[in-house]
Structures are given as structure tokens and as C-alpha cells.
Amino acid sequence: MIDQNHIERCIDELREASTSAIRWTGIDTIAQQNAAFGIYSLERCEAIKSYIAACRNEYLRCKALILAAQTNDDADAVQFVPPPVPEGL
């Protein structure tokens, strides 16, 4: 049987892994805002948006697996795999 608190901790860790992956590439809050406003070149804006979307998709994939887990061990086995960093970042 799975513990709901354990699920919440796993999802919190997953959220942190996703955020860390984005920050590790140098995409901080300012860079995200600049990309959203189109301040950077079109290529760089698209690379930033693409990477954030890929991280979000990986987060959602992992979250679904955690929520579907039957045991705490199953939830613990889910690993966030950072997507490849796009060119032009």
C-alpha cells in the first residue's frame, strides 16, 4: 500500500529536479521572462521555450507514474531524466 505523504514527497522532489534542470542550463527567471517577451534572438527564445516545455513534459510523465504507483518503492523508482539541452541556448 502506498502512503499519500510519500507520494507528495516524491512529487515535490520531482518538481525540484525539473526546476534544477532548467536552472542548470542557465535559464533563470530573467532569461525566461526575456524569452517570453522576445528580447533574445528568435532562435534563443525558441530554444528556451522548447527546453522548458520538454522539462514540463518529463515532469508530467514522471508525475503520472508516481500517481499510478502501487507501492512506495514503485514511486521511488520513478526518475526524472532531464531532456537534452537544445542548440542555441
PAFIKE-942270 format. One record per atom (N, C-alpha, C, O, CB): residue number from 1; y, x, z; atom name; residue in three letters. Coordinates in Angstrom, 3 decimals, decimal comma. Each point is the difference from the previous one (the first is absolute). Glycine has a CB too. Layout:
REC resi        v        u        w name resn
REC  NUM        Y        X        Z   CA  ALA
...
***
This chain:
REC resi        v        u        w name resn
REC    1   -1,189    0,842    0,000    N  MET
REC    1    1,189   -0,842    0,000   CA  MET
REC    1    1,250    0,885    0,000    C  MET
REC    1    0,022    1,075    0,599    O  MET
REC    1   -1,273   -2,917    0,627   CB  MET
REC    2    2,246    1,378   -1,886    N  ILE
REC    2    1,209    0,803   -0,146   CA  ILE
REC    2    1,091   -0,488    0,961    C  ILE
REC    2    0,156   -1,197    0,237    O  ILE
REC    2   -0,741    1,636   -2,654   CB  ILE
REC    3    1,310    0,500    2,945    N  ASP
REC    3    1,070   -0,270    0,951   CA  ASP
REC    3    1,319   -0,156   -0,767    C  ASP
REC    3    0,365    0,877   -0,783    O  ASP
REC    3   -1,582    0,420    2,615   CB  ASP
REC    4    1,928   -2,398   -1,614    N  GLN
REC    4    1,250   -0,265   -0,714   CA  GLN
REC    4    1,054    1,076    0,279    C  GLN
REC    4    0,760    0,369   -0,895    O  GLN
REC    4   -1,268   -2,818    1,007   CB  GLN
REC    5    0,555    2,950    1,118    N  ASN
REC    5    0,936    1,079    0,320   CA  ASN
REC    5   -0,315    1,254   -0,797    C  ASN
REC    5    0,900    0,727   -0,420    O  ASN
REC    5   -0,618   -1,669    2,711   CB  ASN
REC    6   -1,568    1,184   -2,494    N  HIS
REC    6   -0,418    1,164   -0,790   CA  HIS
REC    6    0,465   -0,163   -1,447    C  HIS
REC    6    0,481    0,955   -0,611    O  HIS
REC    6   -2,490   -0,611    2,116   CB  HIS
REC    7    1,868   -1,534   -2,043    N  ILE
REC    7    0,448   -0,282   -1,369   CA  ILE
REC    7    1,503    0,280   -0,119    C  ILE
REC    7    0,449    0,641   -0,950    O  ILE
REC    7   -2,266   -2,400    0,677   CB  ILE
REC    8    2,575    1,275    1,239    N  GLU
REC    8    1,449    0,207   -0,035   CA  GLU
REC    8    0,353    1,485    0,073    C  GLU
REC    8    0,924    0,452   -0,676    O  GLU
REC    8   -0,608   -2,691    1,755   CB  GLU
REC    9   -1,045    2,994   -0,264    N  ARG
REC    9    0,249    1,448    0,069   CA  ARG
REC    9   -0,323    0,673   -1,328    C  ARG
REC    9    0,741    0,869   -0,460    O  ARG
REC    9   -1,250   -0,902    2,916   CB  ARG
REC   10   -0,592   -0,371   -3,066    N  CYS
REC   10   -0,378    0,581   -1,303   CA  CYS
REC   10    1,065   -0,296   -1,051    C  CYS
REC   10    0,336    0,872   -0,801    O  CYS
REC   10   -2,772   -1,125    1,385   CB  CYS
REC   11    2,964   -0,956   -0,590    N  ILE
REC   11    1,028   -0,367   -0,972   CA  ILE
REC   11    1,291    0,762    0,290    C  ILE
REC   11    0,691    0,417   -0,930    O  ILE
REC   11   -1,727   -2,703    0,663   CB  ILE
REC   12    1,368    2,471    1,539    N  ASP
REC   12    1,184    0,803    0,350   CA  ASP
REC   12   -0,153    1,434   -0,491    C  ASP
REC   12    0,946    0,576   -0,537    O  ASP
REC   12   -0,559   -2,022    2,554   CB  ASP
REC   13   -1,572    2,028   -1,837    N  GLU
REC   13   -0,255    1,365   -0,476   CA  GLU
REC   13    0,084    0,051   -1,520    C  GLU
REC   13    0,512    0,967   -0,565    O  GLU
REC   13   -1,981   -0,520    2,562   CB  GLU
REC   14    0,975   -1,470   -2,649    N  LEU
REC   14    0,055   -0,092   -1,453   CA  LEU
REC   14    1,453   -0,059   -0,479    C  LEU
REC   14    0,373    0,666   -0,966    O  LEU
REC   14   -2,603   -1,842    0,956   CB  LEU
REC   15    3,037    0,378    0,694    N  ARG
REC   15    1,422   -0,117   -0,344   CA  ARG
REC   15    0,689    1,356    0,135    C  ARG
REC   15    0,801    0,388   -0,850    O  ARG
REC   15   -0,794   -2,793    1,618   CB  ARG
REC   16   -0,325    3,116    0,305    N  GLU
REC   16    0,594    1,327    0,224   CA  GLU
REC   16   -0,451    0,990   -1,079    C  GLU
REC   16    0,794    0,821   -0,460    O  GLU
REC   16   -0,725   -1,278    2,942   CB  GLU
REC   17   -1,330    0,382   -2,883    N  ALA
REC   17   -0,502    0,893   -1,053   CA  ALA
REC   17    0,725   -0,253   -1,316    C  ALA
REC   17    0,328    0,939   -0,725    O  ALA
REC   17   -2,570   -0,872    1,851   CB  ALA
REC   18    2,487   -1,321   -1,426    N  SER
REC   18    0,709   -0,343   -1,235   CA  SER
REC   18    1,441    0,510    0,038    C  SER
REC   18    0,489    0,592   -0,963    O  SER
REC   18   -1,947   -2,626    0,701   CB  SER
REC   19    2,123    1,796    1,383    N  THR
REC   19    1,379    0,471    0,163   CA  THR
REC   19    0,075    1,519   -0,062    C  THR
REC   19    0,910    0,557   -0,613    O  THR
REC   19   -0,404   -2,573    2,002   CB  THR
REC   20   -1,459    2,682   -0,757    N  SER
REC   20   -0,026    1,470   -0,012   CA  SER
REC   20   -0,212    0,544   -1,410    C  SER
REC   20    0,612    0,996   -0,384    O  SER
REC   20   -1,505   -1,019    2,723   CB  SER
REC   21    0,034   -0,627   -3,101    N  ALA
REC   21   -0,245    0,446   -1,374   CA  ALA
REC   21    1,292   -0,064   -0,817    C  ALA
REC   21    0,295    0,905   -0,780    O  ALA
REC   21   -2,688   -1,705    0,932   CB  ALA
REC   22    3,152   -0,268    0,034    N  ILE
REC   22    1,263   -0,150   -0,730   CA  ILE
REC   22    0,997    1,067    0,444    C  ILE
REC   22    0,638    0,645   -0,832    O  ILE
REC   22   -1,042   -3,124    0,606   CB  ILE
REC   23    0,533    2,658    1,517    N  ARG
REC   23    0,952    0,988    0,518   CA  ARG
REC   23   -0,408    1,427   -0,365    C  ARG
REC   23    0,862    0,842   -0,253    O  ARG
REC   23   -0,334   -2,399    2,137   CB  ARG
REC   24   -1,824    1,836   -1,914    N  TRP
REC   24   -0,501    1,345   -0,318   CA  TRP
REC   24    0,459    0,435   -1,384    C  TRP
REC   24    0,227    1,186   -0,236    O  TRP
REC   24   -2,222   -1,580    1,701   CB  TRP
REC   25    2,132   -0,551   -2,372    N  THR
REC   25    0,428    0,337   -1,360   CA  THR
REC   25    1,512    0,214   -0,089    C  THR
REC   25    0,517    0,381   -1,050    O  THR
REC   25   -2,450   -1,695    0,172   CB  THR
REC   26    2,644    1,065    1,995    N  GLY
REC   26    1,450    0,157    0,007   CA  GLY
REC   26    0,746   -1,282   -0,302    C  GLY
REC   26    1,215    0,011   -0,196    O  GLY
REC   26   -1,564    2,311   -0,486   CB  GLY
REC   27   -0,378   -3,425    0,644    N  ILE
REC   27    0,648   -1,284   -0,272   CA  ILE
REC   27    0,408   -0,607    1,344    C  ILE
REC   27   -0,734   -0,795    0,588    O  ILE
REC   27   -0,629    0,430   -2,738   CB  ILE
REC   28    2,534    0,752    2,615    N  ASP
REC   28    0,504   -0,562    1,254   CA  ASP
REC   28    0,752   -1,295   -0,303    C  ASP
REC   28    0,033   -0,455   -1,143    O  ASP
REC   28    0,139    2,769    2,189   CB  ASP
REC   29    0,418   -2,890   -0,032    N  THR
REC   29    0,712   -1,273   -0,163   CA  THR
REC   29    1,144    0,115   -1,000    C  THR
REC   29    0,222   -0,911   -0,798    O  THR
REC   29   -0,827    0,317    3,142   CB  THR
REC   30    1,323    1,694   -2,305    N  ILE
REC   30    1,123    0,203   -0,931   CA  ILE
REC   30   -0,506    0,054   -1,439    C  ILE
REC   30    0,582   -0,621   -0,890    O  ILE
REC   30    0,693    1,868    2,672   CB  ILE
REC   31   -2,360   -0,503   -2,008    N  ALA
REC   31   -0,562    0,098   -1,350   CA  ALA
REC   31   -0,480   -1,369   -0,483    C  ALA
REC   31    0,162   -0,339   -1,172    O  ALA
REC   31   -0,846    2,723    1,625   CB  ALA
REC   32    0,098   -3,164    0,446    N  GLN
REC   32   -0,455   -1,343   -0,374   CA  GLN
REC   32    1,181   -0,877   -0,404    C  GLN
REC   32   -0,064   -0,723   -0,994    O  GLN
REC   32   -1,888    0,947    2,561   CB  GLN
REC   33    3,017   -0,152   -0,797    N  GLN
REC   33    1,191   -0,795   -0,329   CA  GLN
REC   33    0,619    0,462   -1,315    C  GLN
REC   33    0,389   -0,822   -0,829    O  GLN
REC   33    0,032    0,454    3,276   CB  GLN
REC   34   -0,330    1,680   -2,638    N  ASN
REC   34    0,563    0,522   -1,247   CA  ASN
REC   34   -0,818   -0,433   -1,206    C  ASN
REC   34    0,555   -0,319   -1,052    O  ASN
REC   34    0,342    2,274    2,310   CB  ASN
REC   35   -2,218   -1,966   -1,106    N  ALA
REC   35   -0,866   -0,450   -1,095   CA  ALA
REC   35    0,205   -1,493   -0,260    C  ALA
REC   35    0,057   -0,437   -1,150    O  ALA
REC   35   -1,750    2,219    1,736   CB  ALA
REC   36    1,802   -2,550    0,486    N  ALA
REC   36    0,196   -1,446   -0,157   CA  ALA
REC   36    1,327   -0,309   -0,693    C  ALA
REC   36    0,095   -0,945   -0,783    O  ALA
REC   36   -1,472    0,557    2,843   CB  ALA
REC   37    2,392    1,188   -1,766    N  PHE
REC   37    1,322   -0,209   -0,609   CA  PHE
REC   37    0,126    0,656   -1,374    C  PHE
REC   37    1,009   -0,181   -0,682    O  PHE
REC   37   -0,052    0,066    2,974   CB  PHE
REC   38   -1,973    0,875   -2,701    N  GLY
REC   38    0,033    0,648   -1,309   CA  GLY
REC   38    0,913    1,203   -0,065    C  GLY
REC   38    0,496    0,345   -1,072    O  GLY
REC   38   -0,989   -2,526    0,107   CB  GLY
REC   39    0,723    2,827    2,096    N  ILE
REC   39    0,895    1,156    0,041   CA  ILE
REC   39   -0,631    1,225   -0,660    C  ILE
REC   39    0,693    0,790   -0,641    O  ILE
REC   39    0,314   -1,691    2,745   CB  ILE
REC   40   -2,305    1,054   -1,948    N  TYR
REC   40   -0,697    1,136   -0,620   CA  TYR
REC   40   -0,262   -0,300   -1,476    C  TYR
REC   40    0,281   -1,093   -0,492    O  TYR
REC   40   -1,358    1,695    2,710   CB  TYR
REC   41    0,535    0,389   -2,898    N  SER
REC   41   -0,392   -0,216   -1,395   CA  SER
REC   41   -1,064   -1,103   -0,044    C  SER
REC   41   -0,706   -0,240    0,980    O  SER
REC   41    1,233    2,671   -1,589   CB  SER
REC   42   -0,623   -3,077   -0,521    N  LEU
REC   42   -0,970   -1,079   -0,166   CA  LEU
REC   42   -1,411    0,485    0,319    C  LEU
REC   42   -0,776   -0,705    0,646    O  LEU
REC   42    2,246   -0,337   -2,393   CB  LEU
REC   43   -1,798    2,253    1,287    N  GLU
REC   43   -1,340    0,547    0,241   CA  GLU
REC   43   -0,273    0,166    1,488    C  GLU
REC   43   -1,073   -0,361    0,484    O  GLU
REC   43    1,183    1,539   -2,683   CB  GLU
REC   44    0,859   -0,631    2,924    N  ARG
REC   44   -0,193    0,213    1,439   CA  ARG
REC   44   -0,060   -1,334    0,752    C  ARG
REC   44   -0,816   -0,161    0,908    O  ARG
REC   44    2,010    2,373   -1,091   CB  ARG
REC   45   -0,347   -3,154   -0,184    N  CYS
REC   45   -0,027   -1,322    0,632   CA  CYS
REC   45   -1,364   -0,655   -0,184    C  CYS
REC   45   -0,564   -0,553    0,945    O  CYS
REC   45    3,033    0,305   -1,345   CB  CYS
REC   46   -2,988    0,313   -0,803    N  GLU
REC   46   -1,307   -0,601   -0,281   CA  GLU
REC   46   -1,120    0,731    0,745    C  GLU
REC   46   -0,941   -0,633    0,477    O  GLU
REC   46    1,782   -0,083   -2,734   CB  GLU
REC   47   -0,742    2,046    2,359    N  ALA
REC   47   -1,019    0,771    0,725   CA  ALA
REC   47   -0,010   -0,386    1,479    C  ALA
REC   47   -1,066   -0,161    0,594    O  ALA
REC   47    1,330    2,067   -2,226   CB  ALA
REC   48    0,908   -2,053    2,220    N  ILE
REC   48    0,099   -0,381    1,415   CA  ILE
REC   48   -0,555   -1,405    0,203    C  ILE
REC   48   -0,811   -0,230    0,897    O  ILE
REC   48    2,835    1,708   -0,609   CB  ILE
REC   49   -1,592   -2,401   -1,113    N  LYS
REC   49   -0,480   -1,384    0,126   CA  LYS
REC   49   -1,507   -0,083   -0,230    C  LYS
REC   49   -0,703   -0,739    0,689    O  LYS
REC   49    2,945   -0,096   -1,456   CB  LYS
REC   50   -2,722    1,590   -0,193    N  SER
REC   50   -1,430    0,012   -0,313   CA  SER
REC   50   -0,825    0,529    1,169    C  SER
REC   50   -1,045   -0,559    0,335    O  SER
REC   50    1,609    0,876   -2,749   CB  SER
REC   51   -0,093    0,758    3,029    N  TYR
REC   51   -0,747    0,583    1,117   CA  TYR
REC   51   -0,004   -0,938    1,204    C  TYR
REC   51   -1,027   -0,168    0,656    O  TYR
REC   51    1,629    2,466   -1,466   CB  TYR
REC   52    0,532   -2,900    1,093    N  ILE
REC   52    0,058   -0,940    1,123   CA  ILE
REC   52   -0,925   -1,193   -0,266    C  ILE
REC   52   -0,697   -0,454    0,908    O  ILE
REC   52    3,081    1,163   -0,407   CB  ILE
REC   53   -2,395   -1,208   -1,711    N  ALA
REC   53   -0,886   -1,115   -0,350   CA  ALA
REC   53   -1,467    0,407    0,134    C  ALA
REC   53   -0,821   -0,782    0,480    O  ALA
REC   53    2,573   -0,111   -2,049   CB  ALA
REC   54   -2,081    2,108    1,148    N  ALA
REC   54   -1,384    0,480    0,112   CA  ALA
REC   54   -0,408    0,129    1,464    C  ALA
REC   54   -1,130   -0,333    0,359    O  ALA
REC   54    1,374    1,562   -2,541   CB  ALA
REC   55    0,660   -0,752    3,024    N  CYS
REC   55   -0,290    0,083    1,437   CA  CYS
REC   55   -0,184   -1,392    0,592    C  CYS
REC   55   -0,890   -0,219    0,823    O  CYS
REC   55    2,203    2,357   -0,675   CB  CYS
REC   56   -0,476   -3,070   -0,566    N  ARG
REC   56   -0,123   -1,380    0,486   CA  ARG
REC   56   -1,340   -0,598   -0,419    C  ARG
REC   56   -0,656   -0,673    0,795    O  ARG
REC   56    3,158    0,400   -0,909   CB  ARG
REC   57   -2,908    0,514   -1,123    N  ASN
REC   57   -1,275   -0,531   -0,480   CA  ASN
REC   57   -1,179    0,603    0,763    C  ASN
REC   57   -0,965   -0,698    0,312    O  ASN
REC   57    1,990    0,364   -2,573   CB  ASN
REC   58   -0,945    1,625    2,559    N  GLU
REC   58   -1,060    0,646    0,775   CA  GLU
REC   58   -0,029   -0,555    1,426    C  GLU
REC   58   -1,070   -0,224    0,566    O  GLU
REC   58    1,300    2,314   -1,968   CB  GLU
REC   59    0,953   -2,309    1,972    N  TYR
REC   59    0,096   -0,597    1,334   CA  TYR
REC   59   -0,669   -1,383   -0,001    C  TYR
REC   59   -0,792   -0,307    0,891    O  TYR
REC   59    2,952    1,578   -0,443   CB  TYR
REC   60   -1,842   -2,094   -1,439    N  LEU
REC   60   -0,564   -1,345   -0,066   CA  LEU
REC   60   -1,509    0,023   -0,209    C  LEU
REC   60   -0,716   -0,840    0,543    O  LEU
REC   60    2,887    0,030   -1,449   CB  LEU
REC   61   -2,658    1,773    0,117    N  ARG
REC   61   -1,443    0,140   -0,203   CA  ARG
REC   61   -0,686    0,324    1,321    C  ARG
REC   61   -1,002   -0,616    0,364    O  ARG
REC   61    1,385    1,388   -2,730   CB  ARG
REC   62    0,172    0,205    3,074    N  CYS
REC   62   -0,588    0,412    1,279   CA  CYS
REC   62    0,104   -1,108    1,043    C  CYS
REC   62   -0,938   -0,227    0,763    O  CYS
REC   62    1,520    2,603   -1,288   CB  CYS
REC   63    0,539   -3,054    0,558    N  LYS
REC   63    0,191   -1,083    0,975   CA  LYS
REC   63   -1,044   -1,099   -0,216    C  LYS
REC   63   -0,561   -0,526    0,961    O  LYS
REC   63    3,038    1,034   -0,856   CB  LYS
REC   64   -2,730   -0,845   -1,356    N  ALA
REC   64   -1,012   -1,020   -0,295   CA  ALA
REC   64   -1,376    0,444    0,491    C  ALA
REC   64   -0,760   -0,808    0,534    O  ALA
REC   64    2,089    0,072   -2,538   CB  ALA
REC   65   -1,647    2,013    1,825    N  LEU
REC   65   -1,287    0,513    0,477   CA  LEU
REC   65   -0,084   -0,047    1,522    C  LEU
REC   65   -1,042   -0,344    0,557    O  LEU
REC   65    0,908    1,827   -2,571   CB  LEU
REC   66    1,225   -1,140    2,681    N  ILE
REC   66    0,025   -0,033    1,465   CA  ILE
REC   66   -0,170   -1,436    0,489    C  ILE
REC   66   -0,771   -0,252    0,926    O  ILE
REC   66    2,263    2,294   -0,870   CB  ILE
REC   67   -0,787   -2,973   -0,665    N  LEU
REC   67   -0,100   -1,399    0,415   CA  LEU
REC   67   -1,385   -0,591   -0,267    C  LEU
REC   67   -0,431   -0,923    0,691    O  LEU
REC   67    2,869    0,689   -1,140   CB  LEU
REC   68   -3,126    0,767   -0,548    N  ALA
REC   68   -1,335   -0,484   -0,320   CA  ALA
REC   68   -1,096    0,722    0,793    C  ALA
REC   68   -1,168   -0,383   -0,064    O  ALA
REC   68    2,008   -0,183   -2,210   CB  ALA
REC   69   -0,467    1,594    3,009    N  ALA
REC   69   -0,983    0,795    0,747   CA  ALA
REC   69   -0,738   -0,870    1,015    C  ALA
REC   69    0,571   -0,907    0,605    O  ALA
REC   69    0,857    2,959   -0,904   CB  ALA
REC   70   -2,699   -1,750    0,464    N  GLN
REC   70   -0,838   -0,745    0,940   CA  GLN
REC   70   -0,095    0,682    1,360    C  GLN
REC   70   -0,313   -0,639    1,004    O  GLN
REC   70   -0,982   -0,224   -2,939   CB  GLN
REC   71    1,569    2,166    1,961    N  THR
REC   71   -0,079    0,759    1,250   CA  THR
REC   71    1,203    0,935    0,102    C  THR
REC   71    0,691    0,259   -0,985    O  THR
REC   71   -3,225   -0,387    0,962   CB  THR
REC   72    2,767    0,623    1,229    N  ASN
REC   72    1,076    0,975    0,184   CA  ASN
REC   72   -0,261    1,247   -0,832    C  ASN
REC   72    0,930    0,583   -0,557    O  ASN
REC   72   -0,523   -1,456    2,874   CB  ASN
REC   73   -1,669    1,285   -2,405    N  ASP
REC   73   -0,350    1,179   -0,796   CA  ASP
REC   73    0,322   -0,215   -1,474    C  ASP
REC   73    0,474    0,914   -0,675    O  ASP
REC   73   -2,280   -0,362    2,316   CB  ASP
REC   74    1,548   -1,765   -2,142    N  ASP
REC   74    0,339   -0,308   -1,396   CA  ASP
REC   74    1,502    0,120   -0,226    C  ASP
REC   74    0,438    0,542   -1,015    O  ASP
REC   74   -2,422   -2,080    0,863   CB  ASP
REC   75    2,769    1,034    1,094    N  ALA
REC   75    1,460    0,081   -0,118   CA  ALA
REC   75    0,455    1,453    0,060    C  ALA
REC   75    0,895    0,405   -0,742    O  ALA
REC   75   -0,665   -2,681    1,797   CB  ALA
REC   76   -0,846    3,063   -0,170    N  ASP
REC   76    0,367    1,411    0,128   CA  ASP
REC   76   -0,337    0,798   -1,249    C  ASP
REC   76    0,636    1,018   -0,276    O  ASP
REC   76   -0,996   -1,204    2,720   CB  ASP
REC   77   -0,626   -0,261   -3,196    N  ALA
REC   77   -0,446    0,738   -1,182   CA  ALA
REC   77    0,966   -0,137   -1,179    C  ALA
REC   77   -0,068    0,784   -0,947    O  ALA
REC   77   -2,274   -1,126    1,712   CB  ALA
REC   78    3,229   -0,635   -0,716    N  VAL
REC   78    0,956   -0,201   -1,099   CA  VAL
REC   78    1,025    1,128    0,031    C  VAL
REC   78    0,613    0,270    1,033    O  VAL
REC   78   -0,931   -2,796   -0,957   CB  VAL
REC   79    0,492    3,172   -1,210    N  GLN
REC   79    0,913    1,141   -0,114   CA  GLN
REC   79    1,059   -0,261   -1,062    C  GLN
REC   79   -0,309   -0,407   -1,120    O  GLN
REC   79   -1,528    1,952    1,849   CB  GLN
REC   80    3,085   -1,304   -0,359    N  PHE
REC   80    1,102   -0,066   -0,956   CA  PHE
REC   80   -0,041    1,250   -0,860    C  PHE
REC   80    0,019    1,116    0,518    O  PHE
REC   80    1,399   -2,503    1,066   CB  PHE
REC   81   -1,474    1,207   -2,881    N  VAL
REC   81   -0,006    1,125   -0,937   CA  VAL
REC   81    1,334   -0,013   -0,747    C  VAL
REC   81    0,236   -0,857   -0,851    O  VAL
REC   81   -2,790    0,785    0,595   CB  VAL
REC   82    3,427    1,034    0,584    N  PRO
REC   82    1,305    0,006   -0,672   CA  PRO
REC   82   -0,158    0,126   -1,508    C  PRO
REC   82   -0,808    0,794   -0,482    O  PRO
REC   82    1,838    0,225    2,521   CB  PRO
REC   83   -0,258   -1,804   -2,782    N  PRO
REC   83   -0,088    0,099   -1,457   CA  PRO
REC   83    0,593    1,330   -0,474    C  PRO
REC   83    0,769    0,637    0,720    O  PRO
REC   83   -0,632   -3,157   -0,921   CB  PRO
REC   84   -0,500    2,927   -1,007    N  PRO
REC   84    0,583    1,226   -0,544   CA  PRO
REC   84    1,514   -0,154   -0,170    C  PRO
REC   84    0,498   -1,068   -0,357    O  PRO
REC   84   -2,668    1,580   -0,824   CB  PRO
REC   85    2,870    0,561    1,442    N  VAL
REC   85    1,461   -0,012   -0,118   CA  VAL
REC   85    0,350    0,051   -1,490    C  VAL
REC   85   -0,456    0,888   -0,721    O  VAL
REC   85    0,762    0,272    2,997   CB  VAL
REC   86    0,509   -2,120   -2,731    N  PRO
REC   86    0,336   -0,030   -1,422   CA  PRO
REC   86    0,935    1,145   -0,408    C  PRO
REC   86    0,717    0,567    0,824    O  PRO
REC   86   -1,009   -3,043   -0,763   CB  PRO
REC   87    0,259    2,791   -1,336    N  GLU
REC   87    0,912    0,994   -0,554   CA  GLU
REC   87    1,429   -0,521    0,116    C  GLU
REC   87    0,225   -1,211   -0,002    O  GLU
REC   87   -2,009    2,055   -1,596   CB  GLU
REC   88    2,716    0,038    1,696    N  GLY
REC   88    1,403   -0,375   -0,004   CA  GLY
REC   88    0,557   -0,401    1,351    C  GLY
REC   88    1,108   -0,526    0,100    O  GLY
REC   88   -1,466   -0,175   -2,389   CB  GLY
REC   89   -0,420    0,955    3,324    N  LEU
REC   89    0,463   -0,375    1,330   CA  LEU
REC   89    0,850    1,057    0,528    C  LEU
REC   89    0,502   -0,112    1,119    O  LEU
REC   89   -2,484   -1,213   -0,706   CB  LEU
***
